[in-house]
Amino acid sequence: MSARDLFHQIVKTALQKENWQITHDPYALQADSFDLAIDLGAEKIIAAEQGETKIAIEIKSFLSPSKISEFYGALGQFITYRLALQKIEPDRILYLAVPDNLYDKFFDTTLVQELMQQNTVYIITYDIDQETISKWIPLPNTVNTFKIY
């Protein structure tokens, strides 16, 4: 199992502040002969009529000097985890969690936005100091889950 991201506990605390129940820490997946692990799994009861919303979160800090190199790795990891997750639990939505300041400086660029849209990457941004979630892109209860055909 890989090491936890530097901001793992911050994101976990931020989710709990929004009344998400952490169900997996980490969320272990088996895909063929590969042992994979998404950082967190969480559930939240939206309303009695709507049932539960289930998410999985891959946390990234992007602390190296080359943000684009880290993005390449994070994008590939996200796509791989999403496919494995779809086969096991297709109603769980995968998000990539990144710090606010990184989103504003790097993820909000045209190239990265186009790559995220083309690859259907969902984002959570978090405030490191306040230990809160700042943005959900898109909101979890507005996402159509993927189906494997």
DSSP file (Angstrom, degrees, kcal/mol; ACC not computed):
  #  RESIDUE AA STRUCTURE BP1 BP2  ACC     N-H-->O    O-->H-N    N-H-->O    O-->H-N    TCO  KAPPA ALPHA  PHI   PSI    X-CA   Y-CA   Z-CA
    1    1 A M              0   0    0      0, 0.0     3,-0.1     0, 0.0    35,-0.1   0.000 360.0 360.0 360.0 139.4    0.0    0.0    0.0
    2    2 A S        -     0   0    0      1,-0.1     2,-0.0    35,-0.1     0, 0.0  -0.293 360.0 -89.4 -77.0 163.7    1.3    3.5   -0.9
    3    3 A A        -     0   0    0      1,-0.1    -1,-0.1    -2,-0.0     2,-0.1  -0.343  47.0-100.8 -70.8 151.9    2.0    6.2    1.7
    4    4 A R        -     0   0    0      1,-0.1    -1,-0.1    -3,-0.1     2,-0.1  -0.414  40.4-102.9 -71.2 148.2   -0.8    8.6    2.6
    5    5 A D    >   -     0   0    0      1,-0.1     3,-1.9    -2,-0.1     4,-0.3  -0.356  30.7-112.2 -66.6 151.8   -0.8   12.0    1.1
    6    6 A L  T 3  S+     0   0    0      1,-0.3     3,-0.3     2,-0.1     4,-0.2   0.824 118.0  43.9 -54.4 -35.2    0.4   14.8    3.3
    7    7 A F  T 3> S+     0   0    0      1,-0.2     4,-2.2     2,-0.1    -1,-0.3   0.174  78.4 113.5-100.6  17.6   -3.1   16.3    3.5
    8    8 A H  H <> S+     0   0    0     -3,-1.9     4,-2.3     1,-0.2    -1,-0.2   0.929  79.9  44.2 -53.9 -52.5   -5.0   13.0    4.0
    9    9 A Q  H  > S+     0   0    0     -4,-0.3     4,-2.6    -3,-0.3    -1,-0.2   0.845 110.1  56.4 -66.5 -33.7   -6.2   13.9    7.6
   10   10 A I  H  > S+     0   0    0      2,-0.2     4,-2.4     1,-0.2    -1,-0.2   0.935 110.6  43.7 -62.7 -46.1   -7.2   17.4    6.5
   11   11 A V  H  X S+     0   0    0     -4,-2.2     4,-2.4     2,-0.2    -2,-0.2   0.908 113.1  52.0 -67.0 -41.4   -9.5   16.1    3.8
   12   12 A K  H  X S+     0   0    0     -4,-2.3     4,-2.1    -5,-0.2    -2,-0.2   0.933 112.1  45.9 -59.7 -46.2  -10.9   13.4    6.1
   13   13 A T  H  X S+     0   0    0     -4,-2.6     4,-2.1     1,-0.2    -2,-0.2   0.908 110.9  53.3 -62.5 -43.0  -11.6   16.0    8.8
   14   14 A A  H  X S+     0   0    0     -4,-2.4     4,-0.9     1,-0.2   119,-0.4   0.896 109.5  48.3 -61.2 -41.4  -13.2   18.4    6.2
   15   15 A L  H ><>S+     0   0    0     -4,-2.4     5,-2.2     1,-0.2     3,-0.7   0.913 110.1  51.5 -64.7 -42.8  -15.5   15.6    5.0
   16   16 A Q  H ><5S+     0   0    0     -4,-2.1     3,-1.8     1,-0.3    -2,-0.2   0.857 103.0  59.0 -64.0 -34.6  -16.5   14.8    8.5
   17   17 A K  H 3<5S+     0   0    0     -4,-2.1    -1,-0.3     1,-0.3    -2,-0.2   0.797 104.6  51.8 -62.3 -27.6  -17.3   18.5    9.2
   18   18 A E  T <<5S-     0   0    0     -4,-0.9    -1,-0.3    -3,-0.7    -2,-0.2   0.184 126.3-104.5 -93.7  16.1  -19.8   18.2    6.3
   19   19 A N  T < 5 +     0   0    0     -3,-1.8     2,-0.4     1,-0.3    26,-0.3   0.751  68.7 151.6  67.8  27.5  -21.4   15.1    7.9
   20   20 A W      < -     0   0    0     -5,-2.2     2,-0.6    -6,-0.1    -1,-0.3  -0.740  42.0-135.7 -83.0 136.6  -19.9   12.5    5.6
   21   21 A Q  E     -A   43   0A   0     22,-3.1    22,-2.2    -2,-0.4     2,-0.6  -0.844  15.6-132.6 -92.3 121.6  -19.3    9.2    7.2
   22   22 A I  E     +A   42   0A   0     -2,-0.6    20,-0.3    20,-0.2     3,-0.1  -0.651  32.7 169.9 -76.1 119.0  -15.9    7.8    6.4
   23   23 A T  E     +     0   0A   0     18,-2.1     2,-0.4    -2,-0.6    19,-0.2   0.647  63.9  30.1-104.3 -21.7  -16.5    4.1    5.4
   24   24 A H  E     -A   41   0A   0     17,-1.7    17,-2.3     3,-0.1     3,-0.4  -0.997  56.6-164.9-143.0 133.6  -13.1    3.2    4.0
   25   25 A D  S    S+     0   0    0      1,-1.0    15,-0.2    -2,-0.4     2,-0.1  -0.543  99.8   7.4-153.0  80.5   -9.6    4.5    4.9
   26   26 A P  S    S-     0   0    0      0, 0.0    -1,-1.0     0, 0.0     2,-0.9   0.512  88.2-138.7 -90.3 174.9   -8.3    3.4    2.5
   27   27 A Y  E     -F   38   0B   0     11,-3.0    11,-2.5    -3,-0.4     2,-0.2  -0.856  26.3-150.6 -95.8 100.7  -10.8    2.0    0.0
   28   28 A A  E     -F   37   0B   0     -2,-0.9     2,-0.4     9,-0.2     9,-0.3  -0.540  16.3-175.5 -79.7 137.2   -9.1   -1.2   -1.3
   29   29 A L  E     -F   36   0B   0      7,-2.9     7,-3.1    -2,-0.2     2,-0.5  -0.973  17.4-150.7-131.1 144.9   -9.8   -2.4   -4.8
   30   30 A Q  E     +F   35   0B   0     -2,-0.4     2,-0.5     5,-0.2     5,-0.2  -0.980  16.7 176.0-114.1 124.4   -8.7   -5.4   -6.7
   31   31 A A  E >   -F   34   0B   0      3,-2.4     3,-2.7    -2,-0.5     2,-0.2  -0.942  65.1 -54.6-130.5 108.9   -8.4   -5.1  -10.5
   32   32 A D  T 3  S-     0   0    0     -2,-0.5     0, 0.0     1,-0.3     0, 0.0  -0.436 121.7 -22.5  55.2-122.3   -7.1   -8.2  -12.2
   33   33 A S  T 3  S+     0   0    0     -2,-0.2     2,-0.4    -3,-0.1    -1,-0.3   0.296 117.5 105.3 -98.4  11.2   -3.8   -8.9  -10.4
   34   34 A F  E <   -F   31   0B   0     -3,-2.7    -3,-2.4     2,-0.0     2,-0.7  -0.774  59.6-149.0 -98.1 133.3   -3.4   -5.3   -9.2
   35   35 A D  E     -F   30   0B   0     -2,-0.4     2,-0.3    -5,-0.2    -5,-0.2  -0.895  26.9-179.1 -96.4 114.6   -4.0   -4.2   -5.6
   36   36 A L  E     -F   29   0B   0     -7,-3.1    -7,-2.9    -2,-0.7     2,-0.3  -0.755  14.2-164.1-113.1 159.3   -5.3   -0.7   -5.7
   37   37 A A  E     -F   28   0B   0     -2,-0.3     2,-0.3    -9,-0.3    -9,-0.2  -0.863   7.2-157.7-149.7 112.5   -6.2    1.7   -2.9
   38   38 A I  E     -F   27   0B   0    -11,-2.5   -11,-3.0    -2,-0.3    20,-0.2  -0.646  32.3-119.2 -80.3 145.6   -8.2    5.0   -3.2
   39   39 A D  S    S+     0   0    0     -2,-0.3     2,-0.3   -13,-0.2    19,-0.2   0.904  82.2   4.1 -57.9 -49.4   -7.5    7.2   -0.2
   40   40 A L  E     - B   0  57A   0     17,-2.0    17,-2.7   -14,-0.2     2,-0.4  -0.977  50.3-160.6-140.8 150.3  -11.0    7.5    1.3
   41   41 A G  E     +AB  24  56A   0    -17,-2.3   -18,-2.1    -2,-0.3   -17,-1.7  -0.981  23.6 174.3-122.5 142.9  -14.5    6.2    0.9
   42   42 A A  E     -AB  22  55A   0     13,-2.6    13,-2.8    -2,-0.4     2,-0.3  -0.983  16.4-159.0-147.9 156.6  -17.5    8.1    2.4
   43   43 A E  E     -AB  21  54A   0    -22,-2.2   -22,-3.1    -2,-0.3     2,-0.3  -0.967   5.3-173.3-135.3 151.9  -21.3    8.1    2.5
   44   44 A K  E     - B   0  53A   0      9,-1.9     9,-2.5    -2,-0.3     2,-0.7  -0.979  24.9-130.6-146.5 132.2  -23.9   10.7    3.3
   45   45 A I  E     - B   0  52A   0     -2,-0.3     7,-0.2   -26,-0.3     3,-0.1  -0.742  23.4-175.7 -80.8 119.2  -27.6   10.3    3.7
   46   46 A I  E     -     0   0A   0      5,-2.1     2,-0.3    -2,-0.7    -1,-0.2   0.947  62.0 -34.5 -81.9 -53.9  -29.1   13.1    1.5
   47   47 A A  E  >  - B   0  51A   0      4,-0.8     4,-2.2     1,-0.1    -1,-0.4  -0.960  59.7-101.0-163.5 159.4  -32.7   12.7    2.4
   48   48 A A  T  4 S+     0   0    0     -2,-0.3    -1,-0.1     1,-0.2     4,-0.1   0.864 122.6  45.7 -56.5 -37.9  -35.0    9.8    3.1
   49   49 A E  T  4 S+     0   0    0      1,-0.2    -1,-0.2     2,-0.1     0, 0.0   0.815 116.2  44.6 -75.7 -29.9  -36.4    9.8   -0.4
   50   50 A Q  T  4 S-     0   0    0     -3,-0.4    -2,-0.2     1,-0.2    -1,-0.2   0.704  92.4-156.2 -90.7 -21.3  -33.1   10.1   -2.1
   51   51 A G  E  <  -B   47   0A   0     -4,-2.2    -5,-2.1     2,-0.0    -4,-0.8  -0.496  41.4 -19.0  80.7-151.0  -31.1    7.6   -0.2
   52   52 A E  E     -B   45   0A   0     -7,-0.2     2,-0.5    -2,-0.2    -7,-0.2  -0.656  44.5-148.8 -99.5 149.6  -27.3    7.6    0.1
   53   53 A T  E     -B   44   0A   0     -9,-2.5    -9,-1.9    -2,-0.3     2,-0.4  -0.978  19.7-161.4-109.5 129.2  -24.7    9.3   -1.9
   54   54 A K  E     +Bc  43  92A   0     37,-0.6    39,-2.6    -2,-0.5     2,-0.3  -0.930  12.4 174.9-115.3 134.6  -21.4    7.4   -1.9
   55   55 A I  E     -Bc  42  93A   0    -13,-2.8   -13,-2.6    -2,-0.4     2,-0.4  -0.901  20.1-154.8-131.6 161.3  -18.1    8.9   -2.9
   56   56 A A  E     -Bc  41  94A   0     37,-2.7    39,-2.8    -2,-0.3     2,-0.5  -0.982  17.2-153.8-130.7 145.0  -14.4    7.9   -3.0
   57   57 A I  E     -Bc  40  95A   0    -17,-2.7   -17,-2.0    -2,-0.4     2,-0.6  -0.975  11.7-162.8-129.0 125.6  -11.7   10.5   -2.8
   58   58 A E  E     - c   0  96A   0     37,-2.8    39,-2.9    -2,-0.5     2,-0.4  -0.944  23.7-149.0-102.7 120.7   -8.1   10.4   -4.1
   59   59 A I  E     + c   0  97A   0     -2,-0.6     2,-0.4    37,-0.2    39,-0.2  -0.758  18.4 178.3 -98.6 131.5   -6.1   13.1   -2.3
   60   60 A K        -     0   0    0     37,-2.6    -2,-0.0    -2,-0.4   -55,-0.0  -0.992  18.8-173.9-132.5 141.7   -3.3   14.9   -4.0
   61   61 A S        -     0   0    0     -2,-0.4    -1,-0.1    37,-0.1    41,-0.1   0.711  22.8-149.9-104.0 -27.1   -1.1   17.7   -2.6
   62   62 A F        +     0   0    0      1,-0.1     5,-0.1     8,-0.1    -2,-0.0   0.954  38.7 152.1  55.0  56.4    1.0   18.5   -5.7
   63   63 A L        +     0   0    0      3,-0.1    -1,-0.1     4,-0.0     4,-0.1   0.550  35.0  98.2 -94.6  -9.1    4.0   19.6   -3.7
   64   64 A S  S    S-     0   0    0      2,-0.2     6,-0.1     1,-0.1     5,-0.0  -0.365  85.6-111.8 -76.9 161.2    6.8   18.8   -6.2
   65   65 A P  S    S+     0   0    0      0, 0.0     2,-1.1     0, 0.0    -1,-0.1   0.819 106.2  66.3 -61.9 -30.9    8.2   21.6   -8.4
   66   66 A S     >  +     0   0    0      1,-0.2     4,-1.8     2,-0.1    -2,-0.2  -0.751  57.5 174.0 -98.8  94.8    6.6   20.1  -11.6
   67   67 A K  H  > S+     0   0    0     -2,-1.1     4,-2.4     1,-0.2    -1,-0.2   0.870  79.7  55.4 -65.6 -36.5    2.9   20.4  -11.2
   68   68 A I  H  > S+     0   0    0      2,-0.2     4,-2.3     1,-0.2    -1,-0.2   0.885 106.4  50.4 -67.6 -37.5    2.2   19.2  -14.7
   69   69 A S  H  > S+     0   0    0      2,-0.2     4,-1.8     1,-0.2    -1,-0.2   0.917 112.1  47.5 -64.8 -42.3    4.2   15.9  -14.1
   70   70 A E  H  X S+     0   0    0     -4,-1.8     4,-2.7     1,-0.2    -2,-0.2   0.881 109.7  54.2 -64.6 -37.1    2.2   15.3  -10.9
   71   71 A F  H  X S+     0   0    0     -4,-2.4     4,-3.1     2,-0.2     5,-0.3   0.913 104.1  54.6 -63.6 -42.2   -1.0   16.0  -12.8
   72   72 A Y  H  X S+     0   0    0     -4,-2.3     4,-2.2     1,-0.2    -1,-0.2   0.941 112.9  43.3 -55.2 -47.6    0.0   13.4  -15.5
   73   73 A G  H  X S+     0   0    0     -4,-1.8     4,-2.4     1,-0.2    -2,-0.2   0.909 114.5  49.0 -65.2 -43.0    0.3   10.8  -12.7
   74   74 A A  H  X S+     0   0    0     -4,-2.7     4,-2.7     2,-0.2    -2,-0.2   0.893 111.0  50.1 -65.3 -39.9   -2.8   11.9  -10.9
   75   75 A L  H  X S+     0   0    0     -4,-3.1     4,-2.5     2,-0.2     5,-0.2   0.932 112.6  46.2 -64.8 -46.3   -4.9   11.8  -14.0
   76   76 A G  H  X S+     0   0    0     -4,-2.2     4,-2.1    -5,-0.3    -2,-0.2   0.909 114.4  48.1 -62.5 -41.7   -3.7    8.3  -14.9
   77   77 A Q  H  X S+     0   0    0     -4,-2.4     4,-2.9     2,-0.2     5,-0.2   0.918 111.2  50.9 -63.9 -44.1   -4.3    7.2  -11.4
   78   78 A F  H  X S+     0   0    0     -4,-2.7     4,-2.7     1,-0.2    -2,-0.2   0.932 111.0  47.5 -60.1 -47.9   -7.8    8.7  -11.3
   79   79 A I  H  X S+     0   0    0     -4,-2.5     4,-2.0     2,-0.2    -1,-0.2   0.904 114.1  47.7 -62.4 -42.1   -8.8    7.1  -14.6
   80   80 A T  H  X S+     0   0    0     -4,-2.1     4,-2.2    -5,-0.2    -2,-0.2   0.939 113.9  46.0 -64.0 -48.5   -7.5    3.7  -13.4
   81   81 A Y  H  X S+     0   0    0     -4,-2.9     4,-2.8     1,-0.2     5,-0.2   0.892 110.4  54.1 -62.7 -40.0   -9.2    3.9  -10.0
   82   82 A R  H  X S+     0   0    0     -4,-2.7     4,-2.5    -5,-0.2    -1,-0.2   0.919 109.1  47.7 -62.8 -43.3  -12.5    5.1  -11.6
   83   83 A L  H  X S+     0   0    0     -4,-2.0     4,-1.4     2,-0.2    -1,-0.2   0.934 114.4  46.0 -62.8 -46.0  -12.6    2.1  -14.0
   84   84 A A  H  X S+     0   0    0     -4,-2.2     4,-1.2     1,-0.2    -2,-0.2   0.903 113.7  49.7 -63.4 -40.7  -11.8   -0.4  -11.2
   85   85 A L  H  X S+     0   0    0     -4,-2.8     4,-3.4     1,-0.2    -1,-0.2   0.884 105.4  57.1 -66.0 -39.4  -14.4    1.3   -8.9
   86   86 A Q  H  < S+     0   0    0     -4,-2.5    62,-0.3     1,-0.2    -1,-0.2   0.847 106.6  49.7 -60.4 -35.0  -17.1    1.2  -11.6
   87   87 A K  H  < S+     0   0    0     -4,-1.4    -1,-0.2     2,-0.2    -2,-0.2   0.826 122.2  31.7 -73.7 -31.7  -16.7   -2.6  -11.9
   88   88 A I  H  < S+     0   0    0     -4,-1.2    -2,-0.2    -3,-0.2    -3,-0.2   0.873 140.6   5.4 -94.7 -44.8  -17.0   -3.1   -8.1
   89   89 A E    ><  +     0   0    0     -4,-3.4     3,-2.1    -5,-0.2    -1,-0.2  -0.631  63.7 177.9-144.3  78.1  -19.3   -0.3   -6.9
   90   90 A P  T 3  S+     0   0    0      0, 0.0    56,-0.3     0, 0.0    -4,-0.1   0.642  78.1  62.0 -65.1 -15.2  -20.7    1.7   -9.9
   91   91 A D  T 3  S+     0   0    0     -6,-0.1   -37,-0.6    54,-0.1     2,-0.5   0.442  83.2  94.2 -90.3   2.7  -22.9    3.9   -7.7
   92   92 A R  E <  S-c   54   0A   0     -3,-2.1     2,-0.4    -7,-0.2   -37,-0.3  -0.835  70.6-142.2 -95.5 129.7  -19.8    5.3   -5.9
   93   93 A I  E     -c   55   0A   0    -39,-2.6   -37,-2.7    -2,-0.5     2,-0.4  -0.765   8.5-140.0 -96.7 130.9  -18.5    8.6   -7.4
   94   94 A L  E     -c   56   0A   0     -2,-0.4    28,-0.5   -39,-0.2     2,-0.3  -0.771  20.8-175.9 -94.0 131.9  -14.7    9.2   -7.5
   95   95 A Y  E     -cd  57 122A   0    -39,-2.8   -37,-2.8    -2,-0.4     2,-0.5  -0.928  22.2-137.5-121.9 149.5  -13.4   12.7   -6.8
   96   96 A L  E     -cd  58 123A   0     26,-2.9    28,-2.4    -2,-0.3     2,-0.5  -0.944  22.4-149.5-102.4 122.9   -9.8   14.1   -6.9
   97   97 A A  E     +cd  59 124A   0    -39,-2.9   -37,-2.6    -2,-0.5    28,-0.2  -0.835  23.3 167.6 -99.8 127.1   -9.1   16.3   -3.9
   98   98 A V  E     - d   0 125A   0     26,-2.7    28,-1.5    -2,-0.5   -37,-0.1  -0.964  39.6 -94.6-135.6 151.2   -6.7   19.2   -4.3
   99   99 A P  E  >  - d   0 126A   0      0, 0.0     4,-2.2     0, 0.0     3,-0.3  -0.307  34.1-119.1 -64.4 148.9   -5.8   22.2   -2.2
  100  100 A D  H  > S+     0   0    0     26,-2.5     4,-2.6     1,-0.2     5,-0.2   0.918 111.9  52.9 -51.4 -50.7   -7.6   25.5   -3.0
  101  101 A N  H  > S+     0   0    0     25,-0.2     4,-1.6     1,-0.2    -1,-0.2   0.851 109.7  49.0 -61.8 -34.5   -4.4   27.4   -3.8
  102  102 A L  H  >>S+     0   0    0     -3,-0.3     4,-3.1     2,-0.2     5,-1.4   0.908 109.9  51.4 -69.4 -42.2   -3.4   24.7   -6.4
  103  103 A Y  I  <>S+     0   0    0     -4,-2.2     5,-1.5     3,-0.2    -2,-0.2   0.942 111.8  47.0 -59.6 -46.6   -6.8   24.7   -8.0
  104  104 A D  I  <5S+     0   0    0     -4,-2.6    -1,-0.2     1,-0.2    -2,-0.2   0.847 122.2  34.5 -65.1 -35.0   -6.8   28.5   -8.4
  105  105 A K  I  <5S+     0   0    0     -4,-1.6    -2,-0.2    -5,-0.2    -1,-0.2   0.781 137.5   8.7 -91.9 -29.4   -3.2   28.6   -9.8
  106  106 A F  I ><5S+     0   0    0     -4,-3.1     3,-1.4    -5,-0.2     6,-0.3   0.773 122.5  50.6-121.8 -50.5   -3.1   25.3  -11.8
  107  107 A F  I 3 <S+     0   0    0     -5,-1.4    -3,-0.2     1,-0.3    -4,-0.2   0.699 102.7  63.4 -72.3 -18.6   -6.4   23.5  -12.2
  108  108 A D  T 3 <S+     0   0    0     -5,-1.5    -1,-0.3    -6,-0.3     2,-0.1   0.334  79.5 111.0 -88.5   8.2   -8.2   26.6  -13.4
  109  109 A T  S <> S-     0   0    0     -3,-1.4     4,-2.6    -6,-0.1     5,-0.2  -0.477  79.6-116.0 -79.2 155.8   -6.0   26.9  -16.5
  110  110 A T  H  > S+     0   0    0      1,-0.2     4,-2.5     2,-0.2     5,-0.2   0.912 111.8  49.6 -59.5 -47.1   -7.6   26.2  -19.9
  111  111 A L  H  > S+     0   0    0      1,-0.2     4,-2.3     2,-0.2    -1,-0.2   0.939 114.6  43.2 -60.4 -48.8   -5.5   23.1  -20.7
  112  112 A V  H  > S+     0   0    0     -6,-0.3     4,-2.6     1,-0.2    -1,-0.2   0.898 113.2  52.4 -66.9 -40.2   -6.1   21.4  -17.4
  113  113 A Q  H  X S+     0   0    0     -4,-2.6     4,-2.4     2,-0.2    -1,-0.2   0.915 110.8  48.0 -60.8 -42.5   -9.8   22.3  -17.4
  114  114 A E  H  X S+     0   0    0     -4,-2.5     4,-2.8    -5,-0.2    -2,-0.2   0.899 111.9  49.4 -65.5 -40.3  -10.2   20.7  -20.9
  115  115 A L  H  X S+     0   0    0     -4,-2.3     4,-1.8    -5,-0.2    -2,-0.2   0.903 112.1  48.2 -64.6 -41.0   -8.3   17.6  -19.8
  116  116 A M  H  <>S+     0   0    0     -4,-2.6     5,-2.5     2,-0.2     4,-0.3   0.902 114.2  46.3 -67.2 -39.8  -10.5   17.3  -16.8
  117  117 A Q  H ><5S+     0   0    0     -4,-2.4     3,-1.0     3,-0.2    -2,-0.2   0.934 112.7  49.1 -67.4 -45.4  -13.7   17.7  -18.8
  118  118 A Q  H 3<5S+     0   0    0     -4,-2.8    -1,-0.2     1,-0.2    -2,-0.2   0.830 119.8  38.2 -62.9 -32.2  -12.6   15.3  -21.5
  119  119 A N  T 3<5S-     0   0    0     -4,-1.8    -1,-0.2    -5,-0.2    -2,-0.2   0.283 108.8-122.4-103.2   8.8  -11.7   12.7  -18.9
  120  120 A T  T < 5 +     0   0    0     -3,-1.0     2,-0.6    -4,-0.3    -3,-0.2   0.933  43.9 176.0  48.9  59.0  -14.7   13.4  -16.6
  121  121 A V      < -     0   0    0     -5,-2.5     2,-0.3    -6,-0.1    -1,-0.2  -0.847  18.0-151.1 -95.5 121.9  -12.6   14.2  -13.6
  122  122 A Y  E     -d   95   0A   0     -2,-0.6   -26,-2.9   -28,-0.5     2,-0.4  -0.747  15.7-152.3 -94.0 142.0  -14.6   15.4  -10.6
  123  123 A I  E     -dE  96 137A   0     14,-2.7    14,-3.1    -2,-0.3     2,-0.4  -0.907  20.1-171.0-123.7 140.6  -12.8   17.7   -8.1
  124  124 A I  E     -dE  97 136A   0    -28,-2.4   -26,-2.7    -2,-0.4     2,-0.4  -0.995  15.6-159.6-117.1 132.2  -13.0   18.6   -4.5
  125  125 A T  E     -dE  98 135A   0     10,-2.1     9,-3.0    -2,-0.4    10,-1.2  -0.903  10.4-165.0-109.4 147.3  -11.0   21.6   -3.3
  126  126 A Y  E     -dE  99 133A   0    -28,-1.5   -26,-2.5    -2,-0.4     2,-0.7  -0.962  22.8-125.7-134.8 148.9  -10.1   22.0    0.3
  127  127 A D  E  >> - E   0 132A   0      5,-2.8     4,-1.5    -2,-0.4     5,-1.0  -0.829  18.2-158.6 -92.1 116.6   -8.8   24.7    2.6
  128  128 A I  T  45S+     0   0    0     -2,-0.7    -1,-0.2     1,-0.2     0, 0.0   0.903  88.9  43.3 -64.3 -44.0   -5.6   23.5    4.3
  129  129 A D  T  45S+     0   0    0      1,-0.2    -1,-0.2     2,-0.1    -2,-0.0   0.906 121.6  37.0 -72.4 -42.6   -5.8   25.9    7.2
  130  130 A Q  T  45S-     0   0    0      2,-0.1    -1,-0.2  -116,-0.0    -2,-0.2   0.624  98.1-134.8 -84.4 -14.2   -9.5   25.7    7.9
  131  131 A E  T  <5 +     0   0    0     -4,-1.5     2,-0.3     1,-0.2  -114,-0.2   0.947  61.4 128.2  54.2  52.8   -9.7   22.0    7.2
  132  132 A T  E   < -E  127   0A   0     -5,-1.0    -5,-2.8  -115,-0.0     2,-0.5  -0.923  66.6-109.9-133.0 157.9  -12.9   22.5    5.2
  133  133 A I  E     -E  126   0A   0   -119,-0.4    -7,-0.3    -2,-0.3     3,-0.1  -0.768  30.7-178.9 -84.6 131.2  -14.1   21.6    1.7
  134  134 A S  E     +     0   0A   0     -9,-3.0     2,-0.4    -2,-0.5    -8,-0.2   0.838  61.3  14.1 -98.1 -43.9  -14.3   24.7   -0.5
  135  135 A K  E     -E  125   0A   0    -10,-1.2   -10,-2.1     2,-0.0     2,-0.5  -0.986  48.7-161.6-138.8 144.9  -15.7   23.4   -3.8
  136  136 A W  E     -E  124   0A   0     -2,-0.4     3,-0.2   -12,-0.2   -12,-0.2  -0.997  23.1-144.4-117.9 121.5  -17.4   20.3   -5.2
  137  137 A I  E    S+E  123   0A   0    -14,-3.1   -14,-2.7    -2,-0.5     2,-0.1  -0.894  91.7   4.6-127.0 101.2  -17.1   20.2   -9.0
  138  138 A P  S    S-     0   0    0      0, 0.0    -1,-0.4     0, 0.0     5,-0.1   0.719 101.8-109.1 -82.8 176.3  -19.8   19.0   -9.6
  139  139 A L    >   -     0   0    0     -3,-0.2     3,-2.0     1,-0.1     4,-0.3  -0.412  30.2-120.2 -62.8 141.6  -21.9   18.5   -6.4
  140  140 A P  G >  S+     0   0    0      0, 0.0     3,-1.0     0, 0.0    -1,-0.1   0.824 110.1  54.7 -57.5 -35.5  -22.2   14.8   -5.5
  141  141 A N  G 3  S+     0   0    0      1,-0.2    -2,-0.1   -88,-0.1   -95,-0.0   0.431 105.3  55.1 -82.2   4.4  -26.0   14.7   -5.7
  142  142 A T  G <  S+     0   0    0     -3,-2.0     2,-0.4     2,-0.1    -1,-0.2   0.381  84.4 105.0-110.5   0.9  -25.9   16.1   -9.3
  143  143 A V    <   -     0   0    0     -3,-1.0     2,-0.6    -4,-0.3   -50,-0.0  -0.654  63.5-140.7 -88.0 133.7  -23.6   13.4  -10.8
  144  144 A N        -     0   0    0     -2,-0.4     2,-0.1     1,-0.0    -2,-0.1  -0.828  28.5-126.0 -86.5 127.1  -24.8   10.7  -13.0
  145  145 A T        -     0   0    0     -2,-0.6     2,-0.1     1,-0.1   -54,-0.1  -0.376  24.4-109.0 -74.0 154.6  -23.0    7.5  -12.1
  146  146 A F        -     0   0    0    -56,-0.3     2,-0.4    -2,-0.1    -1,-0.1  -0.462  25.2-151.6 -81.9 152.7  -21.2    5.6  -14.8
  147  147 A K        -     0   0    0     -2,-0.1     2,-0.5   -56,-0.0   -60,-0.1  -0.984   9.9-137.3-124.3 138.1  -22.3    2.2  -16.1
  148  148 A I              0   0    0     -2,-0.4   -65,-0.0   -62,-0.3    -2,-0.0  -0.831 360.0 360.0 -91.6 126.6  -20.1   -0.5  -17.5
  149  149 A Y              0   0    0     -2,-0.5    -1,-0.1     0, 0.0     0, 0.0   0.395 360.0 360.0-109.6 360.0  -21.6   -2.0  -20.6
